[in-house]
Structures are given as C-alpha cells and as structure tokens.
Amino acid sequence: PEVTQIVRTLLDNAARHAPGTPVLVTVRPAGSRVEISVADRGRGIAPHLHEAIFEREFTTHAEGNGLGLFVARRLARDMDGDLVVRPRLGGGTEFVLDLPTHVESTEAAGVVDLTHQETAPAHRVGLP
C-alpha cells in the first residue's frame, strides 16, 4: 500500500538523518482529509532545501539514492494529496502527509502498520 510505503520512507529518513532522537508519528483528521506527521529532533533541514529534497536523485547522505522522498511525494500526489516538510517547533524536522480520508479506508481498511524495526516496536494507527 502506498501510504505505508510513504510512512516507511519518512521513518527510514528520520532514522538515517536523526539517529537516536525521538520520532513522533501523529495522525490528525482535518475535515475530509487526514494529516500524518512524522517529526524528529534531528538538526533539521535548511529552508532553502525544503523543495530540493523532493527532487529526483537529490541526497545529502552517502547511503541514499535520492529516490525515497521523490517517490513518496509522487505517491502522495497520485492519491490527491501532498507531502511537505517544515521545521519542527523546538528543533528538528516534520514531514506532513496530507491525504483525502477515502484513500486510507479503501487502501488498508483504516489501518496503517507503522513498524520500524530499527527505532521502535510496531505501532498501529487506526484512521477514519
């Protein structure tokens, strides 16, 4: 499922770029939409790179291929949503995935598995 792939990409990026920092995953209803936020307490992303990180083959890490965020945003937009990045209040980075609520209910029967083996035990988040 596309939503799970996007969230996994965001969790992998947080583990790679903000190792050892807490990662907060939040799901918020927003009218007929839902916002899934993945926020870390790493060093953050310079504002002038906020759009560049979503470009094909852009990477700041030797282990990256520059496709993760590019593909994640394309998937979000293919579902009539979007993926954006912003500074996290208090330091760090927050990625926000904005989607129409009907995407989750048809894709995963309202459940997204947010398992991230390197940083946390499995979490299940129910969506409307």
GUDREN-965256 format. One record per atom (N, C-alpha, C): residue in one letter; x, y, z. Coordinates in steps of 0.2 Angstrom, whole numbers, padded with zeros to 4 digits, always signed. Example, Ala and Ser with C-alpha at 12.3 -4.5 7.8 and 13.67 -1.06 7.14 Angstrom:
! GUDREN-965256
a+0066-0028+0039
a+0062-0022+0039
a+0066-0016+0039
s+0064-0011+0035
s+0068-0005+0036
s+0064+0000+0039
//
This chain:
! GUDREN-965256
p+0004-0006+0000
p+0000+0000+0000
p+0004+0006+0000
e+0002+0011-0004
e+0006+0017-0005
e+0007+0021+0002
v+0002+0022+0006
v+0003+0026+0012
v+0008+0023+0017
t+0008+0016+0017
t+0013+0013+0021
t+0020+0014+0018
q+0021+0014+0012
q+0027+0015+0009
q+0029+0022+0010
i+0025+0027+0010
i+0027+0034+0011
i+0029+0034+0019
v+0025+0032+0023
v+0027+0032+0030
v+0034+0029+0032
r+0035+0023+0029
r+0041+0019+0030
r+0047+0023+0027
t+0046+0027+0022
t+0051+0031+0019
t+0053+0037+0024
l+0048+0040+0027
l+0049+0045+0032
l+0052+0043+0038
l+0050+0037+0040
l+0053+0034+0046
l+0061+0032+0045
d+0062+0029+0039
d+0069+0027+0037
d+0073+0034+0037
n+0070+0039+0034
n+0074+0045+0034
n+0076+0048+0041
a+0071+0048+0045
a+0072+0050+0052
a+0077+0046+0055
a+0077+0039+0054
a+0082+0035+0057
a+0089+0037+0055
r+0090+0038+0048
r+0096+0039+0045
r+0099+0046+0047
h+0094+0051+0047
h+0097+0058+0047
h+0096+0061+0054
a+0092+0058+0059
a+0092+0060+0066
a+0092+0054+0070
p+0098+0050+0070
p+0099+0044+0074
p+0099+0045+0081
g+0095+0041+0085
g+0095+0042+0092
g+0090+0047+0095
t+0087+0051+0090
t+0082+0056+0093
t+0075+0053+0093
p+0071+0055+0097
p+0064+0053+0097
p+0060+0055+0090
v+0056+0050+0088
v+0052+0051+0082
v+0045+0051+0084
l+0041+0056+0082
l+0034+0056+0084
l+0030+0056+0078
v+0025+0051+0078
v+0021+0050+0072
v+0014+0052+0075
t+0010+0056+0071
t+0004+0059+0073
t-0001+0059+0067
v-0007+0056+0069
v-0012+0056+0064
v-0018+0061+0066
r-0019+0066+0062
r-0024+0071+0063
r-0030+0071+0058
p-0036+0071+0060
p-0041+0072+0055
p-0042+0080+0054
a-0043+0081+0047
a-0043+0088+0045
a-0049+0089+0040
g-0055+0089+0043
g-0061+0089+0039
g-0062+0082+0035
s-0062+0083+0028
s-0062+0077+0024
s-0055+0074+0022
r-0050+0077+0026
r-0043+0075+0024
r-0040+0072+0031
v-0035+0069+0030
v-0031+0067+0036
v-0024+0069+0035
e-0020+0071+0041
e-0013+0073+0040
e-0009+0068+0045
i-0004+0065+0042
i+0000+0060+0045
i+0007+0064+0046
s+0009+0065+0052
s+0015+0069+0053
s+0021+0064+0056
v+0027+0065+0053
v+0032+0061+0056
v+0037+0066+0057
a+0039+0067+0064
a+0043+0073+0066
a+0049+0070+0070
d+0055+0073+0069
d+0061+0070+0073
d+0064+0076+0077
r+0069+0075+0080
r+0073+0080+0084
r+0080+0081+0082
g+0081+0079+0075
g+0087+0080+0072
g+0089+0087+0071
r+0095+0088+0067
r+0097+0095+0066
r+0093+0099+0061
g+0088+0096+0058
g+0083+0100+0054
g+0086+0100+0047
i+0082+0103+0042
i+0083+0104+0035
i+0083+0112+0034
a+0089+0114+0031
a+0089+0121+0029
a+0083+0123+0025
p+0080+0129+0026
p+0074+0131+0022
p+0075+0131+0015
h+0081+0133+0012
h+0082+0133+0005
h+0082+0126+0002
l+0082+0121+0006
l+0082+0114+0003
l+0075+0111+0004
h+0070+0114+0006
h+0064+0111+0008
h+0060+0108+0001
e+0061+0111-0004
e+0059+0109-0011
e+0064+0104-0014
a+0070+0106-0013
a+0075+0102-0017
a+0075+0095-0015
i+0074+0093-0008
i+0074+0086-0006
i+0069+0082-0009
f+0064+0085-0012
f+0059+0080-0016
f+0061+0079-0023
e+0067+0082-0025
e+0069+0081-0032
e+0072+0074-0033
r+0071+0072-0039
r+0074+0065-0041
r+0081+0065-0040
e+0084+0060-0037
e+0091+0059-0036
e+0095+0065-0031
f+0091+0069-0028
f+0094+0073-0023
f+0095+0070-0016
t+0101+0070-0014
t+0103+0067-0007
t+0108+0071-0004
t+0108+0070+0003
t+0113+0073+0007
t+0117+0068+0011
h+0115+0062+0009
h+0118+0056+0013
h+0121+0051+0009
a+0127+0049+0010
a+0131+0044+0006
a+0127+0038+0004
e+0123+0035+0009
e+0120+0029+0008
e+0113+0030+0004
g+0111+0036+0003
g+0105+0037+0000
g+0105+0037-0008
n+0100+0036-0011
n+0100+0036-0019
n+0096+0042-0021
g+0093+0046-0017
g+0089+0052-0019
g+0082+0050-0022
l+0080+0044-0021
l+0073+0042-0024
l+0068+0042-0019
g+0069+0041-0012
g+0064+0040-0007
g+0059+0045-0007
l+0061+0052-0005
l+0057+0057-0005
l+0053+0059-0011
f+0057+0058-0017
f+0054+0060-0023
f+0048+0055-0025
v+0049+0049-0023
v+0044+0044-0024
v+0038+0045-0019
a+0040+0046-0013
a+0035+0047-0008
a+0030+0053-0010
r+0033+0059-0012
r+0029+0064-0014
r+0025+0063-0020
r+0027+0059-0025
r+0024+0057-0031
r+0018+0053-0029
l+0019+0048-0025
l+0013+0044-0022
l+0008+0048-0019
a+0010+0052-0015
a+0005+0056-0011
a+0001+0060-0016
r+0004+0063-0021
r+0001+0067-0026
r-0004+0063-0031
d-0002+0057-0032
d-0006+0052-0036
d-0012+0051-0032
m-0012+0051-0026
m-0018+0050-0022
m-0022+0056-0020
d-0021+0062-0024
d-0024+0068-0022
d-0022+0071-0016
g-0016+0070-0014
g-0013+0073-0008
g-0007+0076-0009
d-0003+0077-0004
d+0004+0081-0004
d+0008+0078+0002
l+0015+0079+0001
l+0020+0078+0006
l+0024+0084+0006
v+0024+0087+0012
v+0028+0093+0013
v+0033+0093+0019
v+0038+0097+0020
v+0042+0097+0025
v+0042+0104+0028
r+0043+0104+0035
r+0043+0110+0038
r+0048+0109+0045
p+0050+0115+0047
p+0054+0114+0053
p+0050+0112+0059
r+0052+0108+0064
r+0048+0106+0070
r+0049+0111+0075
l+0044+0114+0078
l+0044+0118+0084
l+0049+0115+0089
g+0054+0119+0091
g+0058+0116+0096
g+0064+0113+0093
g+0065+0112+0087
g+0071+0109+0083
g+0069+0103+0080
g+0072+0102+0074
g+0071+0095+0071
g+0067+0097+0064
t+0064+0091+0062
t+0060+0091+0055
t+0054+0088+0056
e+0049+0091+0053
e+0042+0087+0052
e+0040+0087+0045
f+0039+0080+0043
f+0036+0079+0036
f+0028+0078+0038
v+0024+0081+0033
v+0017+0081+0034
v+0014+0078+0027
l+0011+0072+0028
l+0007+0069+0023
l+0000+0071+0023
d-0003+0074+0018
d-0010+0076+0018
d-0013+0072+0013
l-0019+0069+0015
l-0022+0065+0010
l-0030+0065+0011
p-0034+0064+0006
p-0041+0063+0007
p-0042+0057+0012
t-0047+0057+0016
t-0049+0052+0020
t-0051+0045+0017
h-0054+0046+0011
h-0056+0040+0007
h-0050+0035+0005
v-0044+0038+0005
v-0038+0034+0002
v-0037+0029+0007
e-0036+0030+0014
e-0035+0025+0019
e-0040+0020+0019
s-0046+0022+0019
s-0052+0017+0020
s-0052+0012+0014
t-0050+0014+0008
t-0050+0009+0003
t-0044+0005+0002
e-0038+0008+0005
e-0032+0005+0004
e-0030+0000+0009
a-0032+0002+0015
a-0029-0003+0021
a-0035-0004+0026
a-0041-0004+0024
a-0046-0005+0029
a-0046-0001+0035
g-0043+0006+0034
g-0042+0010+0040
g-0036+0009+0045
v-0032+0004+0043
v-0026+0003+0047
v-0020+0004+0043
v-0015+0007+0046
v-0008+0008+0043
v-0003+0005+0048
d+0001+0000+0046
d+0006-0003+0051
d+0012+0001+0050
l+0014+0004+0056
l+0020+0009+0056
l+0026+0005+0059
t+0027-0001+0057
t+0033-0005+0060
t+0039-0002+0058
h+0043+0000+0062
h+0050+0002+0060
h+0055-0001+0065
q+0058-0007+0062
q+0062-0011+0066
q+0068-0008+0069
e+0071-0003+0066
e+0077+0000+0069
e+0076+0004+0075
t+0070+0007+0075
t+0069+0013+0080
t+0064+0011+0085
a+0059+0007+0084
a+0053+0006+0088
a+0049+0000+0087
p+0046-0002+0092
p+0042-0008+0091
p+0036-0006+0086
a+0032-0011+0084
a+0026-0009+0080
a+0021-0005+0083
h+0018+0000+0079
h+0013+0004+0081
h+0007+0003+0076
r+0001+0003+0078
r-0004+0003+0073
r-0008+0009+0075
v-0010+0012+0069
v-0014+0019+0070
v-0020+0018+0066
g-0026+0018+0069
g-0032+0017+0065
g-0034+0024+0062
l-0036+0024+0056
l-0038+0030+0053
l-0046+0030+0051
p-0049+0036+0051
p-0056+0035+0049
p-0057+0033+0042
//
